[in-house]
Amino acid sequence: MNSLILCNLRWNVLRKERINLTDMEKLFEKTSMIMLLLILTSLALPTTVYICLSPGAKKYHYDKSCRGLNNCIHEIKAVSKGTAENQYGLELCGWED
């Protein structure tokens, strides 16, 4: 009799887990689609940043009025984030991270 009760309990647990798994699969599918859209959006649109064309510049800025650009006496140029990092060797300004 105990084994019959255990089998019945196991069956009920497995049924409930399958129902929950189905819900989890639906949630995972929705989450995956949202993450994919976010990744594709971030890859498709190059981010414009601002740099000071000073020979000593070390940072790039998302905001043209960032206080990190206040001391720039050279030209401030809008470039893509990739260009700022790869071509100019700049990192994100500490005021903006």
N, C-alpha and C positions, 0 to 999 in steps of 0.2 A: 504494500500500500504506500509506503514512503517513496518508493521509486516512481510510482504513478503520479504522486503529488509533485515530485521533483521534475519529472518530465513535463507536466502541465505548466509548472512555473517557468521552466526553461523556454517552452514554446511561447508563453506570454511575453517573456523578456525579449526573446528574439523578434517577435512581432512588433513590439514597441520600439526596439532598436531600429528595425527596418523602416518604420514610419518616420522616426527621427532622422535616420540617414537620408531618406528621401527629401525631407525638409532641408537638411544640411546640404544636399546636392543642389537644390534650387538656390539656396543662399550662396553657395560657392560659385554657381554659374553667374548669378547677378554680380557678385563681387568681382569675379574675373573679368566680366565685361566692363565694369566701371574702371578697374585698374588698367585694362588694355586701352580704353579711351583716354585716360590720363597720360599714359606713356606715349601714345601716338600724338596727342596734342602737344606734349612738351617737346617731342622730336620734330614735329612739323613746323613749329613756329620758333624761329631763332629769336633769342632774347636780346633786346637792344640794351647796351650798357654805355656808360659814359666814362671816358678816360681823359686824363690830363696828359698832353703830349710833352711833358717835361722829361728830360733824360733820366731823372731820378725817381720818376713815378713808379709805385709798386702796387697800386690798388686800382680796381675798377668799381663803378658805382651804378646801381640801378636807378637812382634818382638824380637828375641833373642838378638839383639844389641840395644835394647831400653836403653836410658840413665838412666832410673829408675833401671836398673840392674847393673849399673857401680860399685856400692858400695858393691855388693854381694860378700862376701868372702867364702860363702858356695857353695855347688853344685847347679847348675842351671839345673832344670829338665823340660822336656817337658811332659805336661799332657793335658787332655781334659779340656775345659772351665768349664764343669759341675763339674769335680773333683776339680778344683781350687776353685770354688765357694762353693760347698757343703761339700767336705771333709776337705779342708784347710781353708775355711772361708775367701777367698781372694776376693778383688774387683779389677776392672780394673784400671790400672795405670793412673794417671792424665795426663801424657805426651801423652797418646794414645787415650783419649776419645774425 
